[in-house]
Amino acid sequence: MPHGDEVEYALQPTGLAGGRLRARDRTADVERTLPLSHITAVTERS
């Protein structure tokens, strides 16, 4: 985040291009685009 805060999202990936991940955030019902350089961890959820 802009001030160095970390945020955890549960996302469903929809695309990967140009160094960015596009994904659906079902909790907030929005599509998010995140730079890969800002993603610090990935886990699989069932």
mmCIF entry with sequence, helices, sheets and N, C-alpha, C, O atoms, coordinates in Angstrom:
data_MODEL
# 
_entry.id   MODEL 
# 
_entity.id                         1 
_entity.type                       polymer 
_entity.pdbx_number_of_molecules   1 
# 
_entity_poly.entity_id                      1 
_entity_poly.type                           'polypeptide(L)' 
_entity_poly.nstd_linkage                   no 
_entity_poly.nstd_monomer                   no 
_entity_poly.pdbx_seq_one_letter_code       MPHGDEVEYALQPTGLAGGRLRARDRTADVERTLPLSHITAVTERS 
_entity_poly.pdbx_seq_one_letter_code_can   MPHGDEVEYALQPTGLAGGRLRARDRTADVERTLPLSHITAVTERS 
_entity_poly.pdbx_strand_id                 A 
# 
loop_
_entity_poly_seq.entity_id 
_entity_poly_seq.num 
_entity_poly_seq.mon_id 
_entity_poly_seq.hetero 
1 1  MET n 
1 2  PRO n 
1 3  HIS n 
1 4  GLY n 
1 5  ASP n 
1 6  GLU n 
1 7  VAL n 
1 8  GLU n 
1 9  TYR n 
1 10 ALA n 
1 11 LEU n 
1 12 GLN n 
1 13 PRO n 
1 14 THR n 
1 15 GLY n 
1 16 LEU n 
1 17 ALA n 
1 18 GLY n 
1 19 GLY n 
1 20 ARG n 
1 21 LEU n 
1 22 ARG n 
1 23 ALA n 
1 24 ARG n 
1 25 ASP n 
1 26 ARG n 
1 27 THR n 
1 28 ALA n 
1 29 ASP n 
1 30 VAL n 
1 31 GLU n 
1 32 ARG n 
1 33 THR n 
1 34 LEU n 
1 35 PRO n 
1 36 LEU n 
1 37 SER n 
1 38 HIS n 
1 39 ILE n 
1 40 THR n 
1 41 ALA n 
1 42 VAL n 
1 43 THR n 
1 44 GLU n 
1 45 ARG n 
1 46 SER n 
# 
_struct_asym.id          A 
_struct_asym.entity_id   1 
# 
_struct_conf.conf_type_id            HELX_P 
_struct_conf.id                      HELX_P1 
_struct_conf.pdbx_PDB_helix_id       AA1 
_struct_conf.beg_label_comp_id       LEU 
_struct_conf.beg_label_asym_id       A 
_struct_conf.beg_label_seq_id        36 
_struct_conf.pdbx_beg_PDB_ins_code   ? 
_struct_conf.end_label_comp_id       HIS 
_struct_conf.end_label_asym_id       A 
_struct_conf.end_label_seq_id        38 
_struct_conf.pdbx_end_PDB_ins_code   ? 
_struct_conf.beg_auth_comp_id        LEU 
_struct_conf.beg_auth_asym_id        A 
_struct_conf.beg_auth_seq_id         36 
_struct_conf.end_auth_comp_id        HIS 
_struct_conf.end_auth_asym_id        A 
_struct_conf.end_auth_seq_id         38 
_struct_conf.pdbx_PDB_helix_class    5 
_struct_conf.details                 ? 
_struct_conf.pdbx_PDB_helix_length   3 
# 
_struct_conf_type.id          HELX_P 
_struct_conf_type.criteria    ? 
_struct_conf_type.reference   ? 
# 
_struct_sheet.id               AA1 
_struct_sheet.type             ? 
_struct_sheet.number_strands   3 
_struct_sheet.details          ? 
# 
loop_
_struct_sheet_order.sheet_id 
_struct_sheet_order.range_id_1 
_struct_sheet_order.range_id_2 
_struct_sheet_order.offset 
_struct_sheet_order.sense 
AA1 1 2 ? anti-parallel 
AA1 2 3 ? anti-parallel 
# 
loop_
_struct_sheet_range.sheet_id 
_struct_sheet_range.id 
_struct_sheet_range.beg_label_comp_id 
_struct_sheet_range.beg_label_asym_id 
_struct_sheet_range.beg_label_seq_id 
_struct_sheet_range.pdbx_beg_PDB_ins_code 
_struct_sheet_range.end_label_comp_id 
_struct_sheet_range.end_label_asym_id 
_struct_sheet_range.end_label_seq_id 
_struct_sheet_range.pdbx_end_PDB_ins_code 
_struct_sheet_range.beg_auth_comp_id 
_struct_sheet_range.beg_auth_asym_id 
_struct_sheet_range.beg_auth_seq_id 
_struct_sheet_range.end_auth_comp_id 
_struct_sheet_range.end_auth_asym_id 
_struct_sheet_range.end_auth_seq_id 
AA1 1 LEU A 11 ? ALA A 17 ? LEU A 11 ALA A 17 
AA1 2 ARG A 20 ? ASP A 25 ? ARG A 20 ASP A 25 
AA1 3 VAL A 30 ? PRO A 35 ? VAL A 30 PRO A 35 
# 
loop_
_atom_site.group_PDB 
_atom_site.id 
_atom_site.type_symbol 
_atom_site.label_atom_id 
_atom_site.label_alt_id 
_atom_site.label_comp_id 
_atom_site.label_asym_id 
_atom_site.label_entity_id 
_atom_site.label_seq_id 
_atom_site.pdbx_PDB_ins_code 
_atom_site.Cartn_x 
_atom_site.Cartn_y 
_atom_site.Cartn_z 
_atom_site.occupancy 
_atom_site.B_iso_or_equiv 
_atom_site.pdbx_formal_charge 
_atom_site.auth_seq_id 
_atom_site.auth_comp_id 
_atom_site.auth_asym_id 
_atom_site.auth_atom_id 
_atom_site.pdbx_PDB_model_num 
ATOM 1   N N  . MET A 1 1  ? 0.841   -1.172  0.000   1.00 0.00 ? 1  MET A N  1 
ATOM 2   C CA . MET A 1 1  ? 0.000   0.000   0.000   1.00 0.00 ? 1  MET A CA 1 
ATOM 3   C C  . MET A 1 1  ? 0.893   1.245   0.000   1.00 0.00 ? 1  MET A C  1 
ATOM 4   O O  . MET A 1 1  ? 2.090   1.149   0.274   1.00 0.00 ? 1  MET A O  1 
ATOM 5   N N  . PRO A 1 2  ? 0.336   2.372   -0.295  1.00 0.00 ? 2  PRO A N  1 
ATOM 6   C CA . PRO A 1 2  ? 1.143   3.586   -0.442  1.00 0.00 ? 2  PRO A CA 1 
ATOM 7   C C  . PRO A 1 2  ? 2.026   3.944   0.759   1.00 0.00 ? 2  PRO A C  1 
ATOM 8   O O  . PRO A 1 2  ? 3.119   4.479   0.579   1.00 0.00 ? 2  PRO A O  1 
ATOM 9   N N  . HIS A 1 3  ? 1.569   3.657   1.966   1.00 0.00 ? 3  HIS A N  1 
ATOM 10  C CA . HIS A 1 3  ? 2.339   4.045   3.152   1.00 0.00 ? 3  HIS A CA 1 
ATOM 11  C C  . HIS A 1 3  ? 3.109   2.876   3.747   1.00 0.00 ? 3  HIS A C  1 
ATOM 12  O O  . HIS A 1 3  ? 3.532   2.939   4.902   1.00 0.00 ? 3  HIS A O  1 
ATOM 13  N N  . GLY A 1 4  ? 3.297   1.805   2.972   1.00 0.00 ? 4  GLY A N  1 
ATOM 14  C CA . GLY A 1 4  ? 4.056   0.659   3.446   1.00 0.00 ? 4  GLY A CA 1 
ATOM 15  C C  . GLY A 1 4  ? 3.236   -0.362  4.205   1.00 0.00 ? 4  GLY A C  1 
ATOM 16  O O  . GLY A 1 4  ? 3.780   -1.354  4.689   1.00 0.00 ? 4  GLY A O  1 
ATOM 17  N N  . ASP A 1 5  ? 1.933   -0.137  4.318   1.00 0.00 ? 5  ASP A N  1 
ATOM 18  C CA . ASP A 1 5  ? 1.069   -1.100  4.999   1.00 0.00 ? 5  ASP A CA 1 
ATOM 19  C C  . ASP A 1 5  ? 0.924   -2.358  4.146   1.00 0.00 ? 5  ASP A C  1 
ATOM 20  O O  . ASP A 1 5  ? 0.933   -2.285  2.918   1.00 0.00 ? 5  ASP A O  1 
ATOM 21  N N  . GLU A 1 6  ? 0.791   -3.511  4.802   1.00 0.00 ? 6  GLU A N  1 
ATOM 22  C CA . GLU A 1 6  ? 0.518   -4.754  4.094   1.00 0.00 ? 6  GLU A CA 1 
ATOM 23  C C  . GLU A 1 6  ? -0.966  -5.061  4.209   1.00 0.00 ? 6  GLU A C  1 
ATOM 24  O O  . GLU A 1 6  ? -1.580  -4.855  5.256   1.00 0.00 ? 6  GLU A O  1 
ATOM 25  N N  . VAL A 1 7  ? -1.535  -5.561  3.108   1.00 0.00 ? 7  VAL A N  1 
ATOM 26  C CA . VAL A 1 7  ? -2.945  -5.919  3.060   1.00 0.00 ? 7  VAL A CA 1 
ATOM 27  C C  . VAL A 1 7  ? -3.049  -7.329  2.515   1.00 0.00 ? 7  VAL A C  1 
ATOM 28  O O  . VAL A 1 7  ? -2.339  -7.686  1.575   1.00 0.00 ? 7  VAL A O  1 
ATOM 29  N N  . GLU A 1 8  ? -3.926  -8.133  3.095   1.00 0.00 ? 8  GLU A N  1 
ATOM 30  C CA . GLU A 1 8  ? -4.141  -9.495  2.618   1.00 0.00 ? 8  GLU A CA 1 
ATOM 31  C C  . GLU A 1 8  ? -5.432  -9.534  1.822   1.00 0.00 ? 8  GLU A C  1 
ATOM 32  O O  . GLU A 1 8  ? -6.476  -9.083  2.295   1.00 0.00 ? 8  GLU A O  1 
ATOM 33  N N  . TYR A 1 9  ? -5.358  -10.078 0.602   1.00 0.00 ? 9  TYR A N  1 
ATOM 34  C CA . TYR A 1 9  ? -6.529  -10.229 -0.247  1.00 0.00 ? 9  TYR A CA 1 
ATOM 35  C C  . TYR A 1 9  ? -6.715  -11.706 -0.561  1.00 0.00 ? 9  TYR A C  1 
ATOM 36  O O  . TYR A 1 9  ? -5.740  -12.450 -0.667  1.00 0.00 ? 9  TYR A O  1 
ATOM 37  N N  . ALA A 1 10 ? -7.954  -12.127 -0.709  1.00 0.00 ? 10 ALA A N  1 
ATOM 38  C CA . ALA A 1 10 ? -8.279  -13.448 -1.236  1.00 0.00 ? 10 ALA A CA 1 
ATOM 39  C C  . ALA A 1 10 ? -8.754  -13.203 -2.663  1.00 0.00 ? 10 ALA A C  1 
ATOM 40  O O  . ALA A 1 10 ? -9.867  -12.723 -2.880  1.00 0.00 ? 10 ALA A O  1 
ATOM 41  N N  . LEU A 1 11 ? -7.908  -13.532 -3.633  1.00 0.00 ? 11 LEU A N  1 
ATOM 42  C CA . LEU A 1 11 ? -8.177  -13.176 -5.020  1.00 0.00 ? 11 LEU A CA 1 
ATOM 43  C C  . LEU A 1 11 ? -8.304  -14.404 -5.909  1.00 0.00 ? 11 LEU A C  1 
ATOM 44  O O  . LEU A 1 11 ? -7.701  -15.444 -5.645  1.00 0.00 ? 11 LEU A O  1 
ATOM 45  N N  . GLN A 1 12 ? -9.097  -14.267 -6.964  1.00 0.00 ? 12 GLN A N  1 
ATOM 46  C CA . GLN A 1 12 ? -9.199  -15.268 -8.008  1.00 0.00 ? 12 GLN A CA 1 
ATOM 47  C C  . GLN A 1 12 ? -8.563  -14.662 -9.254  1.00 0.00 ? 12 GLN A C  1 
ATOM 48  O O  . GLN A 1 12 ? -9.139  -13.758 -9.860  1.00 0.00 ? 12 GLN A O  1 
ATOM 49  N N  . PRO A 1 13 ? -7.370  -15.150 -9.650  1.00 0.00 ? 13 PRO A N  1 
ATOM 50  C CA . PRO A 1 13 ? -6.662  -14.564 -10.792 1.00 0.00 ? 13 PRO A CA 1 
ATOM 51  C C  . PRO A 1 13 ? -7.472  -14.640 -12.087 1.00 0.00 ? 13 PRO A C  1 
ATOM 52  O O  . PRO A 1 13 ? -8.137  -15.639 -12.360 1.00 0.00 ? 13 PRO A O  1 
ATOM 53  N N  . THR A 1 14 ? -7.404  -13.572 -12.874 1.00 0.00 ? 14 THR A N  1 
ATOM 54  C CA . THR A 1 14 ? -8.067  -13.544 -14.173 1.00 0.00 ? 14 THR A CA 1 
ATOM 55  C C  . THR A 1 14 ? -7.093  -13.248 -15.305 1.00 0.00 ? 14 THR A C  1 
ATOM 56  O O  . THR A 1 14 ? -7.404  -13.520 -16.464 1.00 0.00 ? 14 THR A O  1 
ATOM 57  N N  . GLY A 1 15 ? -5.916  -12.695 -14.994 1.00 0.00 ? 15 GLY A N  1 
ATOM 58  C CA . GLY A 1 15 ? -4.951  -12.397 -16.038 1.00 0.00 ? 15 GLY A CA 1 
ATOM 59  C C  . GLY A 1 15 ? -3.605  -12.001 -15.474 1.00 0.00 ? 15 GLY A C  1 
ATOM 60  O O  . GLY A 1 15 ? -3.496  -11.543 -14.336 1.00 0.00 ? 15 GLY A O  1 
ATOM 61  N N  . LEU A 1 16 ? -2.582  -12.185 -16.291 1.00 0.00 ? 16 LEU A N  1 
ATOM 62  C CA . LEU A 1 16 ? -1.226  -11.826 -15.912 1.00 0.00 ? 16 LEU A CA 1 
ATOM 63  C C  . LEU A 1 16 ? -0.522  -11.291 -17.156 1.00 0.00 ? 16 LEU A C  1 
ATOM 64  O O  . LEU A 1 16 ? -0.329  -12.024 -18.127 1.00 0.00 ? 16 LEU A O  1 
ATOM 65  N N  . ALA A 1 17 ? -0.140  -10.016 -17.128 1.00 0.00 ? 17 ALA A N  1 
ATOM 66  C CA . ALA A 1 17 ? 0.517   -9.408  -18.286 1.00 0.00 ? 17 ALA A CA 1 
ATOM 67  C C  . ALA A 1 17 ? 1.174   -8.105  -17.864 1.00 0.00 ? 17 ALA A C  1 
ATOM 68  O O  . ALA A 1 17 ? 0.697   -7.410  -16.968 1.00 0.00 ? 17 ALA A O  1 
ATOM 69  N N  . GLY A 1 18 ? 2.269   -7.792  -18.521 1.00 0.00 ? 18 GLY A N  1 
ATOM 70  C CA . GLY A 1 18 ? 2.926   -6.510  -18.281 1.00 0.00 ? 18 GLY A CA 1 
ATOM 71  C C  . GLY A 1 18 ? 3.380   -6.307  -16.851 1.00 0.00 ? 18 GLY A C  1 
ATOM 72  O O  . GLY A 1 18 ? 3.440   -5.174  -16.374 1.00 0.00 ? 18 GLY A O  1 
ATOM 73  N N  . GLY A 1 19 ? 3.703   -7.396  -16.158 1.00 0.00 ? 19 GLY A N  1 
ATOM 74  C CA . GLY A 1 19 ? 4.166   -7.272  -14.782 1.00 0.00 ? 19 GLY A CA 1 
ATOM 75  C C  . GLY A 1 19 ? 3.074   -6.984  -13.777 1.00 0.00 ? 19 GLY A C  1 
ATOM 76  O O  . GLY A 1 19 ? 3.343   -6.538  -12.661 1.00 0.00 ? 19 GLY A O  1 
ATOM 77  N N  . ARG A 1 20 ? 1.826   -7.244  -14.180 1.00 0.00 ? 20 ARG A N  1 
ATOM 78  C CA . ARG A 1 20 ? 0.693   -6.986  -13.288 1.00 0.00 ? 20 ARG A CA 1 
ATOM 79  C C  . ARG A 1 20 ? -0.230  -8.198  -13.239 1.00 0.00 ? 20 ARG A C  1 
ATOM 80  O O  . ARG A 1 20 ? -0.404  -8.906  -14.231 1.00 0.00 ? 20 ARG A O  1 
ATOM 81  N N  . LEU A 1 21 ? -0.816  -8.422  -12.067 1.00 0.00 ? 21 LEU A N  1 
ATOM 82  C CA . LEU A 1 21 ? -1.800  -9.475  -11.863 1.00 0.00 ? 21 LEU A CA 1 
ATOM 83  C C  . LEU A 1 21 ? -3.178  -8.848  -11.814 1.00 0.00 ? 21 LEU A C  1 
ATOM 84  O O  . LEU A 1 21 ? -3.419  -7.925  -11.036 1.00 0.00 ? 21 LEU A O  1 
ATOM 85  N N  . ARG A 1 22 ? -4.086  -9.345  -12.642 1.00 0.00 ? 22 ARG A N  1 
ATOM 86  C CA . ARG A 1 22 ? -5.490  -8.935  -12.565 1.00 0.00 ? 22 ARG A CA 1 
ATOM 87  C C  . ARG A 1 22 ? -6.228  -10.058 -11.873 1.00 0.00 ? 22 ARG A C  1 
ATOM 88  O O  . ARG A 1 22 ? -6.032  -11.230 -12.196 1.00 0.00 ? 22 ARG A O  1 
ATOM 89  N N  . ALA A 1 23 ? -7.085  -9.701  -10.914 1.00 0.00 ? 23 ALA A N  1 
ATOM 90  C CA . ALA A 1 23 ? -7.791  -10.729 -10.156 1.00 0.00 ? 23 ALA A CA 1 
ATOM 91  C C  . ALA A 1 23 ? -9.093  -10.187 -9.598  1.00 0.00 ? 23 ALA A C  1 
ATOM 92  O O  . ALA A 1 23 ? -9.250  -8.987  -9.375  1.00 0.00 ? 23 ALA A O  1 
ATOM 93  N N  . ARG A 1 24 ? -10.014 -11.101 -9.381  1.00 0.00 ? 24 ARG A N  1 
ATOM 94  C CA . ARG A 1 24 ? -11.319 -10.763 -8.810  1.00 0.00 ? 24 ARG A CA 1 
ATOM 95  C C  . ARG A 1 24 ? -11.259 -10.905 -7.299  1.00 0.00 ? 24 ARG A C  1 
ATOM 96  O O  . ARG A 1 24 ? -10.894 -11.959 -6.779  1.00 0.00 ? 24 ARG A O  1 
ATOM 97  N N  . ASP A 1 25 ? -11.617 -9.847  -6.607  1.00 0.00 ? 25 ASP A N  1 
ATOM 98  C CA . ASP A 1 25 ? -11.708 -9.854  -5.152  1.00 0.00 ? 25 ASP A CA 1 
ATOM 99  C C  . ASP A 1 25 ? -13.185 -10.025 -4.830  1.00 0.00 ? 25 ASP A C  1 
ATOM 100 O O  . ASP A 1 25 ? -13.957 -9.067  -4.880  1.00 0.00 ? 25 ASP A O  1 
ATOM 101 N N  . ARG A 1 26 ? -13.567 -11.247 -4.502  1.00 0.00 ? 26 ARG A N  1 
ATOM 102 C CA . ARG A 1 26 ? -14.988 -11.525 -4.269  1.00 0.00 ? 26 ARG A CA 1 
ATOM 103 C C  . ARG A 1 26 ? -15.493 -10.911 -2.974  1.00 0.00 ? 26 ARG A C  1 
ATOM 104 O O  . ARG A 1 26 ? -16.684 -10.620 -2.859  1.00 0.00 ? 26 ARG A O  1 
ATOM 105 N N  . THR A 1 27 ? -14.625 -10.709 -2.006  1.00 0.00 ? 27 THR A N  1 
ATOM 106 C CA . THR A 1 27 ? -15.036 -10.103 -0.738  1.00 0.00 ? 27 THR A CA 1 
ATOM 107 C C  . THR A 1 27 ? -15.545 -8.684  -0.966  1.00 0.00 ? 27 THR A C  1 
ATOM 108 O O  . THR A 1 27 ? -16.592 -8.299  -0.447  1.00 0.00 ? 27 THR A O  1 
ATOM 109 N N  . ALA A 1 28 ? -14.784 -7.899  -1.757  1.00 0.00 ? 28 ALA A N  1 
ATOM 110 C CA . ALA A 1 28 ? -15.158 -6.504  -2.029  1.00 0.00 ? 28 ALA A CA 1 
ATOM 111 C C  . ALA A 1 28 ? -15.964 -6.366  -3.314  1.00 0.00 ? 28 ALA A C  1 
ATOM 112 O O  . ALA A 1 28 ? -16.443 -5.277  -3.629  1.00 0.00 ? 28 ALA A O  1 
ATOM 113 N N  . ASP A 1 29 ? -16.120 -7.480  -4.075  1.00 0.00 ? 29 ASP A N  1 
ATOM 114 C CA . ASP A 1 29 ? -16.824 -7.490  -5.352  1.00 0.00 ? 29 ASP A CA 1 
ATOM 115 C C  . ASP A 1 29 ? -16.248 -6.467  -6.331  1.00 0.00 ? 29 ASP A C  1 
ATOM 116 O O  . ASP A 1 29 ? -16.978 -5.681  -6.934  1.00 0.00 ? 29 ASP A O  1 
ATOM 117 N N  . VAL A 1 30 ? -14.908 -6.496  -6.476  1.00 0.00 ? 30 VAL A N  1 
ATOM 118 C CA . VAL A 1 30 ? -14.214 -5.627  -7.422  1.00 0.00 ? 30 VAL A CA 1 
ATOM 119 C C  . VAL A 1 30 ? -13.103 -6.410  -8.109  1.00 0.00 ? 30 VAL A C  1 
ATOM 120 O O  . VAL A 1 30 ? -12.700 -7.475  -7.641  1.00 0.00 ? 30 VAL A O  1 
ATOM 121 N N  . GLU A 1 31 ? -12.610 -5.873  -9.225  1.00 0.00 ? 31 GLU A N  1 
ATOM 122 C CA . GLU A 1 31 ? -11.427 -6.435  -9.868  1.00 0.00 ? 31 GLU A CA 1 
ATOM 123 C C  . GLU A 1 31 ? -10.231 -5.586  -9.445  1.00 0.00 ? 31 GLU A C  1 
ATOM 124 O O  . GLU A 1 31 ? -10.292 -4.357  -9.468  1.00 0.00 ? 31 GLU A O  1 
ATOM 125 N N  . ARG A 1 32 ? -9.153  -6.247  -9.062  1.00 0.00 ? 32 ARG A N  1 
ATOM 126 C CA . ARG A 1 32 ? -7.952  -5.546  -8.631  1.00 0.00 ? 32 ARG A CA 1 
ATOM 127 C C  . ARG A 1 32 ? -6.830  -5.823  -9.627  1.00 0.00 ? 32 ARG A C  1 
ATOM 128 O O  . ARG A 1 32 ? -6.747  -6.908  -10.202 1.00 0.00 ? 32 ARG A O  1 
ATOM 129 N N  . THR A 1 33 ? -5.975  -4.834  -9.818  1.00 0.00 ? 33 THR A N  1 
ATOM 130 C CA . THR A 1 33 ? -4.763  -4.985  -10.618 1.00 0.00 ? 33 THR A CA 1 
ATOM 131 C C  . THR A 1 33 ? -3.592  -4.642  -9.715  1.00 0.00 ? 33 THR A C  1 
ATOM 132 O O  . THR A 1 33 ? -3.490  -3.521  -9.218  1.00 0.00 ? 33 THR A O  1 
ATOM 133 N N  . LEU A 1 34 ? -2.701  -5.617  -9.504  1.00 0.00 ? 34 LEU A N  1 
ATOM 134 C CA . LEU A 1 34 ? -1.582  -5.445  -8.583  1.00 0.00 ? 34 LEU A CA 1 
ATOM 135 C C  . LEU A 1 34 ? -0.258  -5.642  -9.313  1.00 0.00 ? 34 LEU A C  1 
ATOM 136 O O  . LEU A 1 34 ? -0.110  -6.608  -10.061 1.00 0.00 ? 34 LEU A O  1 
ATOM 137 N N  . PRO A 1 35 ? 0.708   -4.746  -9.112  1.00 0.00 ? 35 PRO A N  1 
ATOM 138 C CA . PRO A 1 35 ? 2.041   -4.967  -9.675  1.00 0.00 ? 35 PRO A CA 1 
ATOM 139 C C  . PRO A 1 35 ? 2.663   -6.203  -9.017  1.00 0.00 ? 35 PRO A C  1 
ATOM 140 O O  . PRO A 1 35 ? 2.586   -6.362  -7.798  1.00 0.00 ? 35 PRO A O  1 
ATOM 141 N N  . LEU A 1 36 ? 3.274   -7.069  -9.814  1.00 0.00 ? 36 LEU A N  1 
ATOM 142 C CA . LEU A 1 36 ? 3.901   -8.274  -9.261  1.00 0.00 ? 36 LEU A CA 1 
ATOM 143 C C  . LEU A 1 36 ? 4.963   -7.928  -8.223  1.00 0.00 ? 36 LEU A C  1 
ATOM 144 O O  . LEU A 1 36 ? 5.164   -8.685  -7.274  1.00 0.00 ? 36 LEU A O  1 
ATOM 145 N N  . SER A 1 37 ? 5.635   -6.813  -8.386  1.00 0.00 ? 37 SER A N  1 
ATOM 146 C CA . SER A 1 37 ? 6.690   -6.420  -7.450  1.00 0.00 ? 37 SER A CA 1 
ATOM 147 C C  . SER A 1 37 ? 6.153   -6.096  -6.060  1.00 0.00 ? 37 SER A C  1 
ATOM 148 O O  . SER A 1 37 ? 6.924   -6.020  -5.104  1.00 0.00 ? 37 SER A O  1 
ATOM 149 N N  . HIS A 1 38 ? 4.837   -5.905  -5.936  1.00 0.00 ? 38 HIS A N  1 
ATOM 150 C CA . HIS A 1 38 ? 4.240   -5.600  -4.634  1.00 0.00 ? 38 HIS A CA 1 
ATOM 151 C C  . HIS A 1 38 ? 3.632   -6.822  -3.955  1.00 0.00 ? 38 HIS A C  1 
ATOM 152 O O  . HIS A 1 38 ? 3.166   -6.725  -2.820  1.00 0.00 ? 38 HIS A O  1 
ATOM 153 N N  . ILE A 1 39 ? 3.627   -7.968  -4.628  1.00 0.00 ? 39 ILE A N  1 
ATOM 154 C CA . ILE A 1 39 ? 3.077   -9.192  -4.046  1.00 0.00 ? 39 ILE A CA 1 
ATOM 155 C C  . ILE A 1 39 ? 4.190   -9.876  -3.264  1.00 0.00 ? 39 ILE A C  1 
ATOM 156 O O  . ILE A 1 39 ? 5.229   -10.224 -3.826  1.00 0.00 ? 39 ILE A O  1 
ATOM 157 N N  . THR A 1 40 ? 3.970   -10.066 -1.971  1.00 0.00 ? 40 THR A N  1 
ATOM 158 C CA . THR A 1 40 ? 5.020   -10.622 -1.107  1.00 0.00 ? 40 THR A CA 1 
ATOM 159 C C  . THR A 1 40 ? 4.808   -12.082 -0.764  1.00 0.00 ? 40 THR A C  1 
ATOM 160 O O  . THR A 1 40 ? 5.755   -12.748 -0.345  1.00 0.00 ? 40 THR A O  1 
ATOM 161 N N  . ALA A 1 41 ? 3.603   -12.606 -0.925  1.00 0.00 ? 41 ALA A N  1 
ATOM 162 C CA . ALA A 1 41 ? 3.344   -14.013 -0.602  1.00 0.00 ? 41 ALA A CA 1 
ATOM 163 C C  . ALA A 1 41 ? 2.093   -14.479 -1.341  1.00 0.00 ? 41 ALA A C  1 
ATOM 164 O O  . ALA A 1 41 ? 1.188   -13.696 -1.628  1.00 0.00 ? 41 ALA A O  1 
ATOM 165 N N  . VAL A 1 42 ? 2.070   -15.784 -1.641  1.00 0.00 ? 42 VAL A N  1 
ATOM 166 C CA . VAL A 1 42 ? 0.922   -16.391 -2.292  1.00 0.00 ? 42 VAL A CA 1 
ATOM 167 C C  . VAL A 1 42 ? 0.645   -17.725 -1.604  1.00 0.00 ? 42 VAL A C  1 
ATOM 168 O O  . VAL A 1 42 ? 1.559   -18.520 -1.386  1.00 0.00 ? 42 VAL A O  1 
ATOM 169 N N  . THR A 1 43 ? -0.609  -17.963 -1.266  1.00 0.00 ? 43 THR A N  1 
ATOM 170 C CA . THR A 1 43 ? -1.006  -19.257 -0.700  1.00 0.00 ? 43 THR A CA 1 
ATOM 171 C C  . THR A 1 43 ? -2.232  -19.753 -1.428  1.00 0.00 ? 43 THR A C  1 
ATOM 172 O O  . THR A 1 43 ? -3.015  -18.966 -1.961  1.00 0.00 ? 43 THR A O  1 
ATOM 173 N N  . GLU A 1 44 ? -2.395  -21.069 -1.449  1.00 0.00 ? 44 GLU A N  1 
ATOM 174 C CA . GLU A 1 44 ? -3.555  -21.670 -2.094  1.00 0.00 ? 44 GLU A CA 1 
ATOM 175 C C  . GLU A 1 44 ? -4.614  -21.958 -1.038  1.00 0.00 ? 44 GLU A C  1 
ATOM 176 O O  . GLU A 1 44 ? -4.325  -22.507 0.025   1.00 0.00 ? 44 GLU A O  1 
ATOM 177 N N  . ARG A 1 45 ? -5.825  -21.582 -1.351  1.00 0.00 ? 45 ARG A N  1 
ATOM 178 C CA . ARG A 1 45 ? -6.950  -21.858 -0.451  1.00 0.00 ? 45 ARG A CA 1 
ATOM 179 C C  . ARG A 1 45 ? -7.945  -22.747 -1.179  1.00 0.00 ? 45 ARG A C  1 
ATOM 180 O O  . ARG A 1 45 ? -8.111  -22.643 -2.394  1.00 0.00 ? 45 ARG A O  1 
ATOM 181 N N  . SER A 1 46 ? -8.596  -23.612 -0.438  1.00 0.00 ? 46 SER A N  1 
ATOM 182 C CA . SER A 1 46 ? -9.593  -24.492 -1.061  1.00 0.00 ? 46 SER A CA 1 
ATOM 183 C C  . SER A 1 46 ? -10.976 -23.931 -0.903  1.00 0.00 ? 46 SER A C  1 
ATOM 184 O O  . SER A 1 46 ? -11.944 -24.535 -1.365  1.00 0.00 ? 46 SER A O  1 
# 
